[in-house]
Amino acid sequence: MTVKPHWLPVQKYLQTHHKFTATQNIIQNYQHYLTLLQQHNKFYNLTTITDDTEAAVKHFLDALTVLKVIGSVDGPKLKVIDVGTGPGFPGLPLSIAMPERLEMTLLDASIKRTAFLRTVLESLPEDGQLVRTSTNVLTGRVEQFVQSSSNHPLRYQFDHVVCRGFSSMRTSIEALSPLLKKGGSLIFMKRLSHPNPTETKKLLSESASSTLPSQKIFNESKLAQEMSLALPSAIKLNADILFKPIMMNDIDAFRDDDRCLVVVKQLELAPKKYPRLNSLPWYQPL
């Protein structure tokens, strides 16, 4: 199969950064997924990004940057949950890329989104059964699966929790930390959001690294403020925020981009009294 041009940045990233060898089946499944996303989006408004090239980079390649934290194909088997997955990002591209290694749960409150995800899984052309076996789709709010007053089927079950655009870190940590095993990680997909984006782009482009180009840039960013505000919540949940975001500008397609990953480590299991009932984490953050 000839790889279509819009998938070349994705294929290059898998091969050069994470040593994937058999990428054609992965790309074929991604194309099938994208085609269904474009078709269903006409009726269900699943995403604003539908152009082939833009979707390949901003949805699929962006999802695969989580490999910087969870590792590549040769690592240990992991249980991962994508909370607020929407039309499946970042969780489903990760599951398609590594079905032997990841036991992936996709959680979203929207019935139409989770129905779409099941449609994708049921129709994957390559290694579909393997991906289906390793991927679980759940409909509902995260609190109903972890609150100590319920049967909490997901509490303390996961090595990693990933989320993209779910909520602020300050309000999210209380709801998400109880999903994690001791030693697990929350992985937030964020942006620096510096007040001077032109200067930031210049520094990022010059550095081409996964480390911060400037401590000053980080200290002045909105992300640094968000992380500082979230620290009291993390401490109460027995977690620690790593104040060194993992940058993406060592990837050609994101050379001057300020997107990054923020990791919160679960030092001990979250106390059983969290999350609080009646949506308090969202309206009265710790």
N, C-alpha and C positions, 0 to 999 in steps of 0.2 A: 504494500500500500504506500502510495506517495503521500507524504505529510503535507497538508495544505499550509500555505505560507503563514497564516495567522497562528498556527500551532508551533512554529519553529522556536519562539522564545521559551515556550513551555518545555519542549523537548530538550532544548539546550540546557535549561536549568536542571532538569532531572538528570541529564547525562553528566554534565560538568561539575555540578555542585554536590550531587548525591549518588553518583556512580550507578544510576539505573542503566541497565543494558537493553532489556526488552521493553521499549517504550511504545511500539506501534499499537499494541493492543490497548494500552492506556489511552493513547491519543484517539483511537477509534471510538472508545467508550465516551471520551470527552466530547467528541463531535456529535455522537448520538444524544448525549445529555444536553448539549447546547441547542441542537435542533429542536428537541422537545421543549426546552425552555422558551425558545423563540415562538413556537407554535402556541403553547399554553398561555404565554404572556399576552396574547391578543385578547384573551377572555378574562384572565385572572389578575393582571397587573402584578406580576411576581418580581419584576426588576425594571429599572430605567435603563439598564445597559444591555443592549441586544445586538449591536454591531459585532460581527465575527471577531475582528481584530481587537476591539476594545474589550469584549467579554473574555476573550482568551487571556488577556493580560490582567484585567481588573477583577475578574472573578476566579479564573482557574490558576493562573500563576500566583496571584495574591494568596489564594488558599494554600498553595504548596510551600509558601514561605514558612509556614508553621513547622516544616521539617527541620528548620534551624534549631528548634527546641526539642522536638520529640525524636529526632534522629531519622536515619534512612532505613533501607531494606534489611540491613544486617543486624539490627538491634533486637532486644527482647520483645516478646508479645506484650501489648499494652491495651488497656481499656481507656477509651477516650469518649467524651461527650461534647457535642457542639450544641450549646444552649442559645436559643433564638436563631436557629439555623436558616430561617427564611426559605429560599429555594435551594438550600443545601450547601451554602458556603460558610466556612471552609471545609466542613466535615466530609461531604460526599466525594469531592475530588481526592481527598486524602485516602478515603476508604477504597476508592477505585485504584489508586496507585499502589496501595499496600494491603490488600485484603488478607494475606497470610499473617500479617504482623499486627494489624489493628482490629480490635473489636470496637466498632464505632456505634454510638447512639446519637441520633439526630432528633433534637427536641424543639418543638415549636408550638405556640398556642393556636396557630391558625390551621383549621381543618383543610382549607384549600391548598395550603403549602405542603402539609404532610401527605395529602392525597397525591399531589404532583410528585413528591419524592418517591412514593411507592410505585407510581407509574414508571418513573425512570428506572428504578431497581428491577422491576419485573420485566423490563424489555432490553436490558443491556446486552449487546451482541457478543462481547468477548468476556469469557470467564464470569459470566453473569451469576451463575449459581454460587460461585465462591464469594463474590461481593455481597450477594443477598444474604448468605449465611453469616457473614461477619458484620452486617449492618442492621441496626434496629431503629425503626422510626416510631416516635412517641408524640402524641398530641396532648398538650396541656401546659400549664405554667410550672416553672421549676419548683416553686414553693410546695405544691401539692405532692411532690415526690420526695421531699426531704424533711418536711416539718415533723417534729418528734411526736405530734399528736396523731399522725397518720401511720400507715404501715411502712413508710419511708423506704420503698423498694430500691431507691438509687443512693441512699445515704452511705457515705464512706466506700463507694464502689470503684472509683476511677483513679487512674494514674494522672490523667490530664483533663482539664476542662478548657475548651477553647470557645471564644466568643468574639464576634465581629459586629460592632454597632449595636450591642445588646442594651447597655445602659452605662452610666458613669461608673467608674471603679468604686467610688465611695458607696453607692447604693447596691452594686452588684456583689461585692465580696461576701456580704452576710448571707445572701441567697445561694451563692455558688460554692463557697468553701466547704459546706457540709457534704458536698458530693465527693470530696477527695479522700483518698487514703492518706495516712501519714507519709510525708515525703513527696506527695503529689504536687502538681503545679496548676495554677490558673494562668492561662495564656490569653492576654488581651491584645487584640489587633488594633493599633492606635496610630495617630499621627503626632508629630511634634507640635504642630500649630504654633510656630513662632510668629511674633508680630511683624517681623521683617522677612517675609518669604523669599524675597530676591536674594538677600545675603545668605539665607539658609540654603537655597538651591545651589548657589555658587560653591559654598563650602562642601556640600554633599557631593557635588559633581567632581570636585577636586580630590576628595578623600577616597571614594570608591571602596568603602570598607563597611563591615558590619558593626563597627564601633562608632561612638559619637564623634563627629568631626571637631566638636568644641564643647567643653563643659559650660562655657558661657552661653552658647546657643541653647543648650538644654535648660540651664537655670532660668532663662528668660521665657521659656516656652509655656504654653497653656498646659501641656502634658505634665510638666514638672509640678505645676500647681495642683492638677488633678490627682497626681500620685501622693502629694503631701496631704491633701484633704482625705485621702483614702487610708492613710497610715493608721489612725486610731481604730478604724474598723478591722483592719488586718490584724492588729495586735490583739484585739478582743477575740478574734476568731483563730488565734494561735498560728497566724501566718506572718510572712515577712515579704515586703515588697522589695524587689531588686531594683535599685535606682540606677540601672545601666540598661536603657532600652537597646534592643538588638535592631540595628538599622538594616535596610534592604538595598542600599545603594552600591553594594558589590554585585548586584544583578543588573545586567545591561539595560533591561526595560525600565528599571527603577533608579537609574543612575543619579538623577537629581531630585528624587522623590523623598518626602519626609515620613513615609509610612514606616512603622516599626512594631516590634513585639515587646510587651511589658510582661514580665514573669513575676508571679506571686507564689512563693513556696509555702506549702503547708507543713509547718514544723511539727505539729501534733494534731490529732484529730480535733475538728471543730467542736466546741462545747455543745452539749445536747440541747441547751436552751435556745440555740439559734437554728434557723431563722425565726424571728418573732412572728406571731400570728397577725392576721388582719391587715396584711400589706404594709406593716410598719417599716420594714426595710426601705421601702420606696418613698414613704412620706415623712419618716423621721429617721434619717440615717444615723448610725452610731457616731 
